[in-house]
Amino acid sequence: MRRKATLFGAIVGAAMSANAAVSQEVTLIMHHFLPPVANAHKVMLQPWAERVETESGNKIDIQIFPAMSMGGKPNELYGQVRDGSADIVWTLLGYTPGVFPRSEVFELPLVHAGSATDTTIALNASLDLLDEDFKDVHILFLHAHDGNLIHSATKPVRSFADAEGLKLRTPGRTGAWVIENMDAEPVGLPVPALPEAMSKGVVDGALTTYEIVPALKLQELDKFVTELPDGDRFGTAVFMVAMNKEVYDGLSDELKAVLDANSRQNVAAEIGAMWEDFEMGGVKALGDAGVETIVLSEDEAAPFNAANESVVQKWIDEVTASGLDGAGLVEAARAAVAAAAASR
């Protein structure tokens, strides 16, 4: 098959020349924002690409460019795959706020219940509901991480009042609302920029996961981490592995079938469980570094949960005003997460 030209034709040409000894039908360029040491690259994306290559009989060759090595900024990845500068990207939906209004429902606290597996299964089971968000790309799969905790380099958060005034990096729009409702200050940053921002005092900490700790060496910056009881979290983030629509449509039925077998519900449980497992590396790194983990009691968590309920209502009101059925989306998302939990 003949590939359409991209802005990175020279890179593609070099990659194809290097693999000239192997008969390839198509070379696909994948781009993402984290370094190759990150779990997302070495444990999720690279093995996934290798499996697709093997199952295609090496008719598909996937070349991965991590850490924005093809150029641009993380918030440009969606545009790159939509417009054809990259064939596949892995990115965070929150990097392009307003583009995915339906899918955002799964990021909300008290919708995401602290399980990457359940929310990832629910996301991929709900693609018919979310379809309009992704009309300009082909979704290979969506996933969530296990959820956000409060990381702090300055002071412990042992109560709702302790969060007041903290400057916290937010993973996206709904995360910013969570932070604002704690009377803290949200700061929008791509996660690779977090270590420098914390070390320079630009932020006090962040809403983010345990998973990212080793890749960003947050164990060297964190002094405290606060989590809710019973494994619950302060919402989550939704990610996508998306493919350029024209490139996918141009594949042979044989190669589409290989990608489809490694997409959406066919991989959702595996990907979700992977992101739950990733948390353990961060927990260990923080423990080894002597970072204090604070688990709130039910009573201590109650004002946080009340604030999070108001975040959900704010989201419902806002998307309803834009013409969507906000309450219906929350109800459907909660039902999908509950169904995923019941199925395991």
C-alpha positions as CSV (number, residue, x, y, z in Angstrom):
1,M,0.0,0.0,0.0
2,R,1.2,3.5,-0.7
3,R,1.4,5.8,2.4
4,K,0.3,9.4,2.1
5,A,3.1,11.9,2.7
6,T,3.5,13.4,6.1
7,L,5.4,16.3,7.5
8,F,8.0,13.8,8.7
9,G,8.6,12.1,5.4
10,A,12.3,12.1,5.9
11,I,11.9,10.2,9.2
12,V,9.5,7.7,7.7
13,G,11.8,7.2,4.7
14,A,14.8,6.5,6.9
15,A,12.7,4.1,9.0
16,M,11.6,2.2,5.9
17,S,15.1,2.1,4.5
18,A,16.4,0.6,7.7
19,N,13.8,-2.1,7.5
20,A,14.2,-2.8,3.8
21,A,15.4,-6.3,4.5
22,V,12.0,-7.2,5.9
23,S,9.1,-7.2,3.6
24,Q,6.6,-4.7,5.0
25,E,3.3,-3.7,3.6
26,V,2.9,-0.6,5.7
27,T,5.0,1.4,8.2
28,L,3.0,3.3,10.8
29,I,4.5,6.1,12.9
30,M,3.5,6.4,16.5
31,H,4.2,9.5,18.6
32,H,3.8,10.2,22.3
33,F,4.9,12.5,25.0
34,L,6.7,10.4,27.7
35,P,10.3,9.2,27.7
36,P,11.1,5.6,26.8
37,V,11.7,4.7,30.5
38,A,8.0,5.4,31.3
39,N,5.7,2.4,31.8
40,A,3.4,3.7,29.0
41,H,6.2,3.3,26.5
42,K,8.1,0.2,27.6
43,V,5.3,-1.9,29.1
44,M,2.2,-0.8,27.1
45,L,2.9,0.8,23.7
46,Q,6.1,-1.1,22.7
47,P,4.7,-4.6,23.5
48,W,1.4,-3.7,21.9
49,A,3.2,-2.6,18.7
50,E,5.3,-5.7,18.7
51,R,2.2,-7.9,19.0
52,V,0.5,-6.2,16.1
53,E,3.6,-6.6,14.0
54,T,3.9,-10.3,14.8
55,E,0.2,-11.0,14.3
56,S,0.3,-9.2,10.9
57,G,3.2,-11.5,9.8
58,N,5.4,-8.4,9.8
59,K,3.2,-6.7,7.2
60,I,2.7,-3.9,9.7
61,D,5.8,-2.1,11.1
62,I,5.2,0.4,13.9
63,Q,7.9,2.9,14.6
64,I,7.5,4.6,18.0
65,F,8.9,8.1,18.6
66,P,8.6,8.9,22.4
67,A,9.1,12.2,24.3
68,M,7.8,14.4,21.5
69,S,10.8,13.4,19.4
70,M,9.0,14.2,16.2
71,G,8.4,17.7,17.3
72,G,5.6,19.8,18.7
73,K,4.1,19.9,22.2
74,P,2.0,17.3,24.0
75,N,-1.1,19.4,23.5
76,E,-0.5,19.1,19.7
77,L,-0.6,15.3,19.5
78,Y,-4.3,15.1,18.8
79,G,-3.9,17.5,15.9
80,Q,-0.9,15.6,14.6
81,V,-2.9,12.3,14.3
82,R,-6.1,14.0,13.1
83,D,-4.2,15.9,10.3
84,G,-1.8,13.0,9.4
85,S,1.6,14.2,10.7
86,A,1.6,11.0,12.8
87,D,-0.3,7.8,12.0
88,I,-0.9,6.8,15.7
89,V,-0.6,8.8,18.9
90,W,-1.0,8.1,22.6
91,T,-2.1,11.2,24.4
92,L,-4.2,12.6,27.2
93,L,-7.7,13.9,26.3
94,G,-7.2,16.7,28.9
95,Y,-4.4,18.2,26.8
96,T,-7.0,19.4,24.3
97,P,-9.9,20.7,26.6
98,G,-13.3,21.0,25.0
99,V,-12.6,18.6,22.2
100,F,-14.0,15.5,24.0
101,P,-16.9,16.7,26.0
102,R,-18.7,13.4,26.4
103,S,-15.6,11.3,27.3
104,E,-14.7,13.7,30.0
105,V,-17.5,12.2,32.2
106,F,-15.2,9.3,33.0
107,E,-12.6,11.6,34.5
108,L,-14.9,12.8,37.2
109,P,-14.5,12.0,40.8
110,L,-17.3,9.7,42.1
111,V,-17.7,8.4,38.5
112,H,-14.3,6.9,38.4
113,A,-14.2,4.7,41.5
114,G,-10.5,4.1,41.8
115,S,-10.0,1.2,39.4
116,A,-8.2,1.7,36.1
117,T,-9.5,-1.7,35.0
118,D,-13.2,-0.9,35.5
119,T,-13.0,2.6,34.0
120,T,-11.0,1.3,31.0
121,I,-13.5,-1.5,30.3
122,A,-16.3,1.0,30.7
123,L,-14.7,3.5,28.3
124,N,-14.3,1.0,25.5
125,A,-17.7,-0.4,26.1
126,S,-19.2,3.1,25.8
127,L,-17.6,4.1,22.4
128,D,-21.1,4.2,20.8
129,L,-22.1,6.8,23.4
130,L,-18.8,8.7,22.9
131,D,-18.6,8.3,19.2
132,E,-19.1,12.0,18.3
133,D,-16.0,13.0,20.3
134,F,-13.8,10.9,18.0
135,K,-15.4,11.4,14.6
136,D,-12.1,12.8,13.2
137,V,-9.9,9.9,14.2
138,H,-10.0,6.1,14.6
139,I,-9.8,5.0,18.2
140,L,-7.7,1.9,18.8
141,F,-8.4,2.1,22.5
142,L,-9.1,4.4,25.4
143,H,-7.9,3.9,28.9
144,A,-7.7,5.5,32.4
145,H,-5.0,5.4,35.0
146,D,-5.8,4.3,38.5
147,G,-6.6,7.8,39.6
148,N,-5.3,11.0,41.2
149,L,-3.7,11.5,44.6
150,I,-2.5,14.8,46.2
151,H,1.3,14.9,45.9
152,S,2.9,17.7,48.0
153,A,6.4,18.9,48.3
154,T,5.6,21.5,51.0
155,K,3.0,20.5,53.6
156,P,0.9,17.5,54.5
157,V,-2.8,17.4,53.6
158,R,-4.4,15.6,56.6
159,S,-7.7,17.5,56.4
160,F,-9.8,19.5,53.9
161,A,-8.5,22.7,55.5
162,D,-4.9,21.7,54.8
163,A,-5.4,21.8,51.1
164,E,-6.3,25.5,51.1
165,G,-3.9,27.7,49.2
166,L,-1.8,24.9,47.7
167,K,-0.7,25.4,44.1
168,L,-1.3,22.0,42.4
169,R,-0.7,20.8,38.9
170,T,-3.9,19.7,37.3
171,P,-4.1,16.9,34.7
172,G,-7.1,18.6,32.9
173,R,-10.2,20.7,33.2
174,T,-12.1,18.6,35.7
175,G,-9.0,18.1,37.8
176,A,-8.8,21.9,38.0
177,W,-12.3,22.0,39.4
178,V,-11.4,19.4,42.0
179,I,-8.5,21.5,43.1
180,E,-10.5,24.8,43.1
181,N,-13.2,23.1,45.3
182,M,-10.5,22.3,47.8
183,D,-9.7,26.1,47.9
184,A,-6.4,25.4,46.2
185,E,-5.0,26.8,43.1
186,P,-4.9,24.7,39.9
187,V,-1.9,25.1,37.6
188,G,-2.1,23.6,34.1
189,L,1.1,21.7,33.1
190,P,1.9,18.7,30.9
191,V,3.1,16.0,33.3
192,P,6.7,16.0,31.9
193,A,7.1,19.6,33.2
194,L,6.1,18.7,36.7
195,P,9.5,17.9,38.2
196,E,11.0,21.2,37.2
197,A,7.9,23.1,38.4
198,M,8.0,21.4,41.8
199,S,11.8,21.9,42.2
200,K,11.5,25.6,41.5
201,G,8.5,26.1,43.7
202,V,6.2,27.0,40.8
203,V,3.8,24.5,42.2
204,D,3.5,22.9,45.7
205,G,2.6,19.5,44.2
206,A,0.1,17.9,41.9
207,L,-3.0,15.8,41.3
208,T,-1.4,12.7,39.7
209,T,-0.9,9.0,40.2
210,Y,1.5,6.7,42.0
211,E,2.4,5.3,38.6
212,I,4.2,8.3,37.2
213,V,6.5,8.6,40.3
214,P,9.6,6.6,39.1
215,A,9.6,8.0,35.6
216,L,9.6,11.6,36.8
217,K,11.6,10.9,40.0
218,L,8.9,12.4,42.1
219,Q,10.1,10.4,45.1
220,E,13.0,13.0,45.2
221,L,10.5,15.9,45.4
222,D,7.5,14.6,47.2
223,K,7.3,14.9,51.0
224,F,3.7,13.8,51.4
225,V,1.0,11.9,49.4
226,T,-2.7,12.0,50.4
227,E,-5.2,9.4,49.3
228,L,-8.9,8.8,50.0
229,P,-10.1,5.7,51.9
230,D,-11.0,2.4,50.3
231,G,-8.8,3.0,47.2
232,D,-10.9,5.9,45.9
233,R,-9.2,8.7,44.1
234,F,-9.7,12.4,43.2
235,G,-10.9,11.5,39.7
236,T,-8.8,10.1,36.9
237,A,-7.5,11.0,33.4
238,V,-8.6,9.5,30.1
239,F,-6.0,8.6,27.5
240,M,-6.4,7.5,23.9
241,V,-4.4,5.5,21.4
242,A,-5.8,7.0,18.2
243,M,-5.0,6.4,14.5
244,N,-5.4,8.7,11.6
245,K,-8.8,7.9,10.0
246,E,-7.6,7.9,6.4
247,V,-4.6,5.7,7.1
248,Y,-6.8,3.2,8.9
249,D,-9.5,3.3,6.2
250,G,-6.8,2.7,3.6
251,L,-5.5,-0.5,5.1
252,S,-6.4,-3.9,3.7
253,D,-9.2,-5.9,5.4
254,E,-6.5,-8.3,6.6
255,L,-4.4,-5.6,8.3
256,K,-7.5,-3.9,9.7
257,A,-8.5,-7.2,11.3
258,V,-5.1,-7.4,13.0
259,L,-5.5,-4.0,14.5
260,D,-9.1,-4.6,15.4
261,A,-8.1,-7.8,17.3
262,N,-5.8,-5.6,19.4
263,S,-8.2,-2.7,20.0
264,R,-11.0,-1.5,22.2
265,Q,-12.8,-4.2,24.2
266,N,-10.3,-6.8,23.0
267,V,-7.6,-5.2,25.1
268,A,-9.4,-3.1,27.6
269,A,-9.2,-5.5,30.6
270,E,-5.5,-6.2,29.9
271,I,-4.6,-2.5,29.6
272,G,-6.6,-1.5,32.7
273,A,-5.0,-4.2,34.8
274,M,-1.6,-3.1,33.5
275,W,-2.2,0.5,34.8
276,E,-3.2,-0.8,38.2
277,D,0.0,-2.9,38.4
278,F,2.0,0.2,37.4
279,E,1.0,1.8,40.7
280,M,3.1,-0.6,42.7
281,G,6.4,0.8,41.4
282,G,5.5,4.3,42.5
283,V,4.3,3.1,45.9
284,K,7.7,1.3,46.4
285,A,9.7,4.3,45.2
286,L,7.9,6.7,47.6
287,G,8.3,4.2,50.5
288,D,12.0,3.7,49.9
289,A,12.5,7.5,49.8
290,G,10.7,7.9,53.1
291,V,7.8,9.9,51.7
292,E,4.8,9.9,54.1
293,T,1.5,8.4,52.7
294,I,-1.6,9.8,54.4
295,V,-4.8,7.8,54.0
296,L,-7.7,9.8,55.1
297,S,-10.4,8.4,57.4
298,E,-14.0,8.3,56.3
299,D,-14.7,11.4,58.4
300,E,-11.7,13.3,57.0
301,A,-12.7,12.3,53.5
302,A,-16.3,13.5,53.9
303,P,-15.7,17.2,53.0
304,F,-13.5,16.2,50.0
305,N,-16.3,13.9,48.8
306,A,-18.9,16.7,49.2
307,A,-16.7,19.0,47.2
308,N,-16.3,16.3,44.5
309,E,-20.1,15.9,44.3
310,S,-20.3,19.6,43.5
311,V,-17.7,19.1,40.7
312,V,-19.9,16.4,39.2
313,Q,-22.9,18.8,39.4
314,K,-20.9,21.6,37.8
315,W,-19.9,19.3,34.9
316,I,-23.6,18.3,34.4
317,D,-24.7,21.9,34.4
318,E,-22.0,23.0,32.0
319,V,-22.4,20.2,29.4
320,T,-26.2,20.4,29.6
321,A,-26.0,24.2,28.8
322,S,-23.9,23.2,25.7
323,G,-26.7,20.9,24.5
324,L,-25.6,17.5,25.8
325,D,-27.5,15.4,28.4
326,G,-25.1,15.8,31.3
327,A,-27.1,13.9,33.8
328,G,-27.7,11.1,31.3
329,L,-24.0,10.9,30.6
330,V,-23.1,10.7,34.3
331,E,-25.7,8.0,34.8
332,A,-24.5,6.0,31.8
333,A,-20.9,6.3,32.8
334,R,-21.6,5.2,36.4
335,A,-23.6,2.3,35.1
336,A,-20.8,1.2,32.7
337,V,-18.2,1.4,35.5
338,A,-20.5,-0.6,37.8
339,A,-21.1,-3.2,35.1
340,A,-17.4,-3.5,34.5
341,A,-16.7,-4.1,38.2
342,A,-19.5,-6.7,38.4
343,S,-18.1,-8.6,35.4
344,R,-14.8,-9.3,37.1
